[in-house]
Amino acid sequence: MINYPIEQIRADFPILGETVRNKPLVYLDNAASCQKPQAVIDSIVHTYSREYANIHRGVHTLSVKATDRFETAREKVRGFVNAASTKEIIFVRGATEAINLVAQSYGKSQLKAGDEIVISAMEHHANIVPWQMLCQQIGTVLKVAPMNRKGELIFEEFEQLLGENTKLVAIAHMSNALGTINPVERIVAAAHAKNIPVLLDGAQAIPHMPVDVRALDCDFYVFSGHKLYGPSGTGVLYGKQALLEAMPPYQGGGDMIRMVTFEKTQYAGLPQKFEAGTPAIAEIIGLGAAIDYVTAVGMDTIAAYEAELLDYATEQAEQIKGMNLIGQAAEKGGILSFTLDRIHPHDIGTMLDSLGIAVRAGHHCAMPVMDFYGVPATARASFAMYNTRQEIDVLMQGIKSLIEVFG
Amino acid sequence: MFEDLRDLYQEVIFDHNRNPRNFRIMENANRRVDGFNPLCGDKLTLFLKIDDHVISDASFQGSGCAISTASVSLMTEIVKGKTEQEAETLFTQFHEMTTGKTEEVNLEAIGKLAVLAGVREYPARVKCATLAWHTLDAALKNQQEAVSTE
């Protein structure tokens, strides 16, 4: 076991002390959303109690202060993903909005009928539907790179899909339904060899591993703040500056303009061009606090700790007769998607809940993945930096008991 | 270990989940409607044979959780021999029981279905129990399109 301050970390997340149905909470629904450390909660309280006003507007003290905090958060995000400039960091509501922004702004302005967009078979609906909408609007074509039974991208077939009509690759860094970590460096290299830009959906990857957008050399990287222990309603679109410069605004309104007359509007420069209207100010400042928090622990350290948790959980799961793991990629993050023989995932979810254990039961916004495995749904336990082996023991004991009850 | 769930998962429900009644395709059905719960992926096809306003036979196919399987299994048992009007009344009573609209459930009228009353304490599971009945309602109204709980 690595040296990891688990007790201290757990103490930092007040909700972990809660009881659910009179049992200590075992929160294993982190792939849906993570809990928040006190530092993030305090940050939001501090902003609203001491330093809140609208940003980029007033000359008054509070507005200047709030603007400064907000832009400091942008710098923290820049540093966290190692972007070249804060101009490349666009704040949005979440990864979903970021992908929609790229589809509607980049897609509509740079792609045309007959152009192809390549995604993978393991995408979340958020990385499928925005592209389908674009296809309906302008006649682009969606191509899907297949995966094998283990839930791994079949790289050769992905590569074969990259043709002269391919104008964009959009692929998950880590699958939310299976836990698969895709070989993103190879994906980017293969696409770039044919001058195809790549968007990486980092919604699942961002809390689990260090991400360096310049080392990855991806063209767009998107993630949600709430999965990185930050507030809901926050998200980030990273884009290479040259690409963002060439893209038209996504939404019009205040904050994204330089000058407006009734005849013509001159847009603001980056990143404001893509940030129409008042953003989630306190929440984005809170995201900065979340980044400080995970950075202090260290993303490498978190990744190593979670890898141990996943190994332990997988070992335990493999010993339970009737428990089937869905998604067994060699490269995998802390997600255990499973089915139990003759027990529907919804029943698993309710029964585990009665033991205080929160897991997700359903299609995980990845219905094509469910179809691939021929199941209507799976149950999913997903791990975060604050989970423990003891919690995995509670989960496995619960699973054994409910198998018994269902008989 | 699951003491808290006794009201929800009663033995009758386990029994119907293990051995669903009327689980078959009905070749001579004159009503056939699909029901779907997109939230959890539960799917069922309900078959009815209605002769002279009386449900002479009821059966189903599909897959779902224990609550939804038990609900549709129990439903096919109880509606057999009932008139369309009686079945509609049962639908209303069942709906009120599971959504908690009436405090007092007429247990006599609803019979065995009372074992599903526990879902009212689990808002996330109410649709599991009511899918079968919404599908029945559509079948009685002779609707052709699939029923969705959304």
HADDOCK unambig.tbl for C-alpha pairs under 7 A between the chains (distance, minus, plus):
assign (segid A and resid 344 and name CA) (segid B and resid 64 and name CA) 6.57 0.50 0.50
assign (segid A and resid 344 and name CA) (segid B and resid 65 and name CA) 4.71 0.50 0.50
assign (segid A and resid 344 and name CA) (segid B and resid 66 and name CA) 6.92 0.50 0.50
assign (segid A and resid 346 and name CA) (segid B and resid 40 and name CA) 6.97 0.50 0.50
assign (segid A and resid 346 and name CA) (segid B and resid 65 and name CA) 6.09 0.50 0.50
assign (segid A and resid 347 and name CA) (segid B and resid 65 and name CA) 6.05 0.50 0.50
assign (segid A and resid 347 and name CA) (segid B and resid 66 and name CA) 6.63 0.50 0.50
assign (segid A and resid 354 and name CA) (segid B and resid 2 and name CA) 6.83 0.50 0.50
assign (segid A and resid 354 and name CA) (segid B and resid 4 and name CA) 6.56 0.50 0.50
assign (segid A and resid 354 and name CA) (segid B and resid 5 and name CA) 6.96 0.50 0.50
assign (segid A and resid 362 and name CA) (segid B and resid 39 and name CA) 6.93 0.50 0.50
assign (segid A and resid 362 and name CA) (segid B and resid 40 and name CA) 5.09 0.50 0.50
assign (segid A and resid 363 and name CA) (segid B and resid 40 and name CA) 6.87 0.50 0.50
assign (segid A and resid 376 and name CA) (segid B and resid 41 and name CA) 5.09 0.50 0.50
assign (segid A and resid 377 and name CA) (segid B and resid 40 and name CA) 6.55 0.50 0.50
assign (segid A and resid 377 and name CA) (segid B and resid 41 and name CA) 6.49 0.50 0.50
assign (segid A and resid 406 and name CA) (segid B and resid 14 and name CA) 6.83 0.50 0.50
